[in-house]
Amino acid sequence: MSEPVKSIAKDADFIFENNPIRVMAVRSTSGIQLAGLNIGPFEEGNEYQVKFWVARELERAGIVRIRGDILDLAKLYKIHWVERVQSVSQLSTLPKDFYPKLRRLLADLRESSRSDPQKLEEYERVRRLSQDLVNCRLKKIVSLASTPGQKSQVLKNLAVEERGFYERLNKIITDWRNNIIEMAKEP
């Protein structure tokens, strides 16, 4: 992955990791210290709001269950289906933080598939579906970037990662077009 593209994904992940998410305490605890932060106390059955990275650590410790909008195979199927029925010139709106959630879903399934063969099958389904969805959107973004004209309605449906890619690609195509025309004017 090129550095500018990787940087956009890393920035999106950082923002996602630090966004608040709802959790429900599954056991009471007086609180814990996590990465130098005092977190808690938690009372079983109550809901709290913590940063995503904190929620993941608390969930791993068996203290909370994440209640926020988590991406799973069923939601991914629906997103994929909606994207596939759109015309070539249309992009569906992705859920907020779609790509960071997708990366986490894939990483979690890959990790759990090491000890559970059923998770390996699910990981492969999610990976193939994700790849098809990304390819479908990529084709549409390339088409949009290479088509002159007003596109603001469609561009509002781009995810942060896609917008960065689109802007770079659109600049390359525009520069190339302008260069070809300028070369034609030379004697």
C-alpha positions as CSV (number, residue, x, y, z in Angstrom):
1,M,0.0,0.0,0.0
2,S,1.4,3.4,-0.9
3,E,2.2,5.8,2.0
4,P,-0.5,8.4,1.3
5,V,-3.2,5.7,1.0
6,K,-1.8,3.8,4.1
7,S,-1.8,7.1,6.0
8,I,-5.4,7.8,5.3
9,A,-6.4,4.3,6.5
10,K,-4.2,4.7,9.6
11,D,-5.8,8.1,10.4
12,A,-9.3,6.7,10.0
13,D,-8.3,3.8,12.3
14,F,-6.9,6.2,14.9
15,I,-10.0,8.3,14.9
16,F,-12.2,5.2,15.1
17,E,-10.2,3.7,18.0
18,N,-10.7,6.9,20.0
19,N,-14.4,7.4,19.3
20,P,-16.8,6.6,22.2
21,I,-18.8,3.4,22.0
22,R,-21.6,2.0,24.3
23,V,-20.8,-1.0,26.4
24,M,-22.8,-3.0,29.0
25,A,-21.1,-4.2,32.1
26,V,-21.4,-8.0,32.4
27,R,-19.8,-8.0,35.8
28,S,-19.2,-5.5,38.5
29,T,-15.7,-4.2,39.1
30,S,-14.3,-1.4,41.2
31,G,-12.3,-0.2,38.2
32,I,-9.1,-1.0,36.5
33,Q,-6.0,0.8,35.3
34,L,-5.5,0.5,31.6
35,A,-2.6,2.1,29.8
36,G,-2.2,4.6,32.6
37,L,-5.9,5.5,32.7
38,N,-8.2,4.8,35.6
39,I,-11.3,3.2,34.1
40,G,-14.5,2.3,36.0
41,P,-16.0,1.4,38.3
42,F,-18.5,-0.8,36.5
43,E,-21.8,-2.2,37.8
44,E,-23.2,-5.3,36.2
45,G,-26.1,-4.5,33.9
46,N,-25.4,-0.8,33.5
47,E,-24.4,0.8,30.2
48,Y,-21.4,3.0,29.9
49,Q,-19.6,4.9,27.1
50,V,-15.9,4.4,26.6
51,K,-13.4,4.8,23.8
52,F,-13.5,1.9,21.3
53,W,-9.9,0.7,22.2
54,V,-10.8,0.7,25.9
55,A,-14.1,-1.2,25.2
56,R,-12.1,-3.9,23.3
57,E,-9.7,-4.4,26.2
58,L,-12.6,-4.5,28.8
59,E,-14.4,-7.0,26.6
60,R,-11.3,-9.2,26.4
61,A,-11.1,-9.0,30.2
62,G,-14.7,-10.2,30.5
63,I,-15.9,-6.9,32.1
64,V,-18.1,-5.5,29.4
65,R,-19.9,-6.4,26.2
66,I,-19.8,-3.9,23.3
67,R,-23.2,-2.6,22.4
68,G,-22.4,-0.3,19.6
69,D,-22.9,-0.9,15.9
70,I,-20.5,-3.8,15.1
71,L,-20.1,-5.1,11.6
72,D,-20.9,-8.8,11.1
73,L,-21.4,-11.2,8.2
74,A,-25.1,-10.5,7.9
75,K,-24.6,-6.7,7.8
76,L,-21.8,-7.1,5.3
77,Y,-24.1,-9.2,3.0
78,K,-26.7,-6.5,3.0
79,I,-24.1,-3.7,2.3
80,H,-22.7,-5.8,-0.5
81,W,-26.1,-6.5,-2.0
82,V,-27.1,-2.8,-1.9
83,E,-23.8,-1.8,-3.6
84,R,-24.2,-4.4,-6.3
85,V,-27.8,-3.2,-7.3
86,Q,-26.6,0.4,-7.7
87,S,-25.8,1.5,-11.2
88,V,-22.2,2.0,-12.3
89,S,-22.5,5.7,-11.7
90,Q,-23.9,5.4,-8.2
91,L,-22.3,4.5,-4.9
92,S,-24.3,3.5,-1.9
93,T,-23.7,5.2,1.5
94,L,-21.6,3.0,3.7
95,P,-22.2,2.9,7.4
96,K,-20.1,5.2,9.6
97,D,-16.6,3.9,10.1
98,F,-17.2,1.1,7.7
99,Y,-13.6,0.3,6.7
100,P,-12.1,0.4,10.3
101,K,-15.0,-1.9,11.3
102,L,-14.3,-4.2,8.3
103,R,-10.6,-4.4,9.1
104,R,-11.4,-5.3,12.7
105,L,-13.9,-7.9,11.7
106,L,-11.4,-9.6,9.4
107,A,-8.6,-9.4,12.0
108,D,-10.9,-10.9,14.7
109,L,-12.1,-13.7,12.5
110,R,-8.6,-14.5,11.3
111,E,-7.4,-14.6,14.9
112,S,-10.3,-16.8,16.1
113,S,-10.0,-19.1,13.1
114,R,-6.7,-20.4,14.4
115,S,-8.5,-22.4,17.0
116,D,-12.0,-22.8,15.5
117,P,-12.4,-24.3,12.0
118,Q,-15.9,-22.8,11.6
119,K,-14.5,-19.4,12.1
120,L,-12.1,-20.1,9.3
121,E,-15.0,-20.7,6.9
122,E,-16.6,-17.5,8.1
123,Y,-13.4,-15.6,7.7
124,E,-13.1,-16.8,4.1
125,R,-16.7,-15.8,3.3
126,V,-16.1,-12.3,4.8
127,R,-12.8,-11.9,3.0
128,R,-14.3,-12.9,-0.4
129,L,-17.4,-10.7,0.2
130,S,-15.2,-7.8,1.3
131,Q,-12.9,-8.1,-1.7
132,D,-15.9,-8.1,-4.1
133,L,-17.4,-5.1,-2.4
134,V,-14.1,-3.2,-2.5
135,N,-13.6,-4.1,-6.1
136,C,-17.1,-3.0,-7.0
137,R,-16.6,0.4,-5.3
138,L,-13.2,0.8,-6.7
139,K,-14.5,0.4,-10.3
140,K,-17.1,3.0,-9.6
141,I,-14.6,5.4,-8.1
142,V,-12.2,5.1,-11.0
143,S,-15.1,5.7,-13.4
144,L,-16.2,8.8,-11.4
145,A,-12.6,10.1,-11.3
146,S,-12.3,9.8,-15.1
147,T,-15.6,11.4,-15.9
148,P,-15.6,15.2,-16.0
149,G,-18.6,17.1,-14.7
150,Q,-20.6,17.6,-11.5
151,K,-20.4,14.7,-9.1
152,S,-21.1,16.2,-5.7
153,Q,-24.2,14.1,-5.0
154,V,-22.3,10.8,-5.6
155,L,-19.1,12.0,-3.9
156,K,-20.9,12.6,-0.6
157,N,-21.3,8.8,-0.4
158,L,-17.5,8.2,-0.3
159,A,-15.9,6.9,2.8
160,V,-13.0,8.9,4.2
161,E,-10.5,6.4,2.7
162,E,-12.3,6.4,-0.6
163,R,-12.4,10.2,-0.8
164,G,-8.6,10.4,-0.4
165,F,-8.1,7.9,-3.2
166,Y,-10.7,9.6,-5.4
167,E,-9.0,13.1,-5.0
168,R,-5.5,11.7,-5.8
169,L,-6.8,9.7,-8.8
170,N,-8.9,12.7,-10.1
171,K,-5.9,15.0,-9.9
172,I,-3.7,12.4,-11.9
173,I,-6.4,12.0,-14.5
174,T,-7.0,15.8,-14.8
175,D,-3.3,16.5,-15.1
176,W,-2.9,13.8,-17.7
177,R,-5.8,15.1,-19.8
178,N,-4.5,18.6,-19.6
179,N,-1.0,17.5,-20.5
180,I,-2.3,15.6,-23.6
181,I,-4.2,18.7,-24.7
182,E,-1.3,21.0,-24.1
183,M,1.0,18.7,-26.1
184,A,-1.4,18.9,-29.0
185,K,-1.1,22.7,-29.0
186,E,2.7,22.6,-29.4
187,P,4.1,23.2,-32.9
